[in-house]
Amino acid sequence: MRQRISLVFGLVMCSTLSAQQRHTITHEDVFLSKRVSAPAISPDGRWVVFSVTEPSYTEGEQVSDLWLVPLDRSAEPRRLTNTKSGESGVDWSRDSRRIAFSARREADDVAQIYVLDLSAGGDAQRVTTISTGASNPLWRPDGKAILFSSMVYPGAATDSANRAAAAERRTRKYNARVYDASPIRLWDRWLDDRRPSLFVQVLEPPPGAQAKSLLAGTQLAAGAGFGGQLGNSGDDLSATWTPDGSGVVFAATTNRTAWAHADVVQALWLVPAGGGEPQRLTEGADYGSPEFSPDGKTLYAGMTPSNDKTFNNRRLVSWAWPLAGNRAPQTVAGGVNHSVGSFSIAPDGRAVLFLAEDAGHQRLFRASSAGGGEREIGTMTSGTFSAMQVATGATGKTVNVAGVWESATNPPEIVRIDPATGRWTTLTKFNADRAARIDWQPLREFWFTAKSGKRIHSFVALPPAFDSTRRYPLFVLIHGGAANMWTDNFGLRWNPHLLGAAGYVVLMSDYRGSTGYGEQFSQDIQFDPLEGPANDINEAADSAIARFRFIDAGKQVAGGASYGGHLTNWLAVTTTRYRALVSHAGLWDLETQWATSDFNYD
């Protein structure tokens, strides 16, 4: 009996000491946490390659390298590369022996495509020498060529012409630019006159063969409104090889110059593998992320309707391949209930797995490839998935799923996901030790019904050293968008635990206009962009105060960024309930939005 009491006392002491040793979250805990990229799973389902970025406050000291881990957890992750610059865009060859990626090594002026033979070992070999840089490599199905993207100068049909254009710009004695159409910038960078293009690099002899441009000289690429999906790394054409390798399907717009007054929509195009004028495959809606079924008989893509709504959920659609005429696609998943994120087709082609935002989490769903229903795989109660990929097993029938999982108290890690139950198993633990030393608790969540009759979902983050008998001030944190959703994830910019480290309870509510609660809920902000959402936010604060006695109703503050800043400005002139308001990058004059917004018209 005495031994049992001693054991219990020892366990209590260890638990107490463990709690005392934890510290309040700091900016270092957030910013210096290691960051994993989207996993690339080998076609045979045995291996996962991903990059790990180790941030630094000192410029030039950040490290980013590729890592490899077996999907069956038979070994610990190991580093594949060890260079000053990072790698991106990993793609596996069909035989699961080689990977291709984009990197800027010591001897490179710009990023090039490298190939690393994992079966033979040795160093990665550079396979491109293009002056404008190479990214997003994709192996041709036969493994004898690689498709990649590059940003090229207008009218430059050859690499030597691109070199000359770049040299001319470097020697200019001015750096002013003239813009005659929108867009002119994206976030923190000004856009220039370069446009995306696709190239094929043959890997077979003759050695040193130059990459072939697929879009040079085409009417499509010469159009003023031509472009891909704008992102921080340039224009993404979201390309994929046709099943036989004879062509490339990609997504591009022709009305980029309509940015300021109309929806900019992407269409799907087909270009021969040897180059030539692309054939337009779709009309009307906004299409992207083309992908073929394993048997090559079906083409899938994401599709967002283009209409008079401020927001539409993304659908997953399909066509029998090759396309016949202008046949309308079949809707497979998404629409009224969910907006389809990343997706993959099961090895047997009968089902599609996809991620979708849903009530504060990004969940894993399954839908029949014939359409007619979708269901969550398992039941996610905490955290969120991202960057999901599917591959076959050695038999060609097993479904292997890899992805990233994270929560507000668990920085992102690579995981293996059970396709039958949705349960995940961690393959990496890069941030586990740091996370274990932080004094924090998982997010709490609740629902309430607003006066409008809408059901509103909220998260609550508790402060460090939380004591339910104490009273804490409330920080109402408002997300931007408005087409956005608070997620149970490890935020780098708006981390609720870091914002509450000074002793605040942080409330995050998804007001009307938020995503993840059905298409209609997202559209309800139309013609009511301020008053309705602000009422939801204020009522959410009232509901939290009524539910949690540890919130001090006399000490409330609120704030947000972008659209959250816009709503904060509205609160400043419509209520006196908040002692302080923090508005970051929030609009205050609607007449100036048209000329200053980073995004196309709403």
Disulfide bonds with the S-S distance in Angstrom:
none
